[in-house]
């Protein structure tokens, strides 16, 4: 059940951005401090959308806290370490990796290697070290599986 909830949270973590003006979401340049204040409301908006739905209520805390940092410098509540729900710590890494390896209005996708190095740099700052290591093991396993599948096709 927890795996399904994390999957839902990974898919819906930014649902609160439907309450944010598209001009801010699609801005090509750097956001102003006022625009950042508005963007930082998206986890709470998402939580309000998801929490009333009975089967999604376990997902709501993951959505609410996916922007918290392991060192306590994130938002909305400045939680740190184990105070952050495990699902939210996992979603934070999935979100960061996806953000780095996808095209954005302000830049092209970054390489997988660069994204991995950034995750490693963020250990104990933005990210839970144990979750980063688990995520990197999964990526490595997927790489090996893809290589095996490509060899079978030859």
SVG drawing of the C-alpha trace seen along z (x, -y; Angstrom):
<svg xmlns="http://www.w3.org/2000/svg" viewBox="-13 -40 42 52">
<polyline fill="none" stroke="black" stroke-width="0.4" points="0.0,0.0 2.8,-2.5 4.4,-1.9 1.1,-2.8 0.8,-5.9 4.3,-7.0 3.5,-6.4 0.4,-8.5 2.3,-11.2 5.1,-11.2 2.4,-11.7 0.4,-14.3 3.0,-16.2 2.7,-19.4 -1.1,-19.3 -1.2,-22.5 0.4,-24.3 -3.1,-24.5 -3.6,-27.3 -0.5,-29.2 -0.6,-31.7 0.8,-30.2 2.9,-33.4 4.9,-32.4 5.0,-28.7 6.2,-29.2 8.5,-32.2 11.8,-31.7 13.8,-33.9 14.6,-33.9 11.6,-34.3 11.3,-37.4 11.0,-37.0 7.2,-37.7 6.8,-35.0 8.8,-32.6 6.3,-33.2 3.5,-32.3 5.2,-29.2 5.9,-28.1 2.1,-27.8 1.7,-24.9 2.3,-22.1 -0.4,-23.5 -2.8,-24.0 -2.1,-20.4 -2.7,-19.1 -6.1,-20.9 -7.0,-19.3 -6.0,-15.8 -6.8,-15.4 -10.6,-15.3 -10.4,-12.4 -10.5,-9.3 -8.3,-7.0 -5.7,-9.8 -5.6,-11.1 -2.4,-9.1 -0.8,-10.8 -1.6,-14.3 1.3,-14.6 3.7,-13.5 2.4,-16.3 2.5,-18.8 6.0,-18.1 7.8,-17.2 9.6,-20.6 11.0,-20.2 14.8,-19.8 16.6,-17.3 18.5,-20.1 15.3,-22.0 15.7,-24.7 12.8,-23.7 9.1,-24.7 6.3,-24.9 7.1,-24.1 10.9,-23.8 10.8,-20.2 14.1,-18.3 15.4,-14.8 13.0,-12.1 10.3,-14.8 9.7,-14.7 7.4,-11.8 9.4,-9.1 7.2,-9.2 7.8,-13.0 11.6,-12.4 11.3,-9.9 9.1,-12.1 11.6,-15.0 14.3,-12.9 12.1,-11.7 11.0,-15.3 14.5,-16.7 15.8,-14.0 12.9,-14.4 13.3,-18.2 16.9,-18.0 16.6,-15.4 13.6,-17.1 13.4,-20.1 12.3,-23.3 11.1,-26.6 14.4,-28.1 16.8,-25.3 17.3,-22.0 17.4,-18.7 20.6,-18.0 22.4,-14.7 21.7,-11.8 25.3,-11.9 24.9,-15.5 21.6,-14.9 23.2,-12.0 26.1,-14.2 23.6,-16.9 21.7,-14.4 24.9,-13.3 25.8,-17.0 22.4,-17.4 22.8,-14.6 22.2,-15.8 21.3,-19.2 18.2,-18.8 18.0,-15.0 17.9,-12.0 21.2,-10.1 19.6,-6.7 16.9,-7.6 19.4,-9.0 21.5,-5.8 18.4,-3.6 17.3,-5.7 20.7,-5.4 20.6,-1.7 17.3,-1.6 18.6,-3.7 21.7,-1.4 19.4,1.7 17.3,0.1 20.4,-0.8 21.6,2.9 18.1,4.1 18.0,1.8 21.5,2.9 20.4,6.5 17.3,5.9 19.2,4.0 21.6,7.0 18.7,9.4 17.4,7.4 20.7,7.6"/>
</svg>
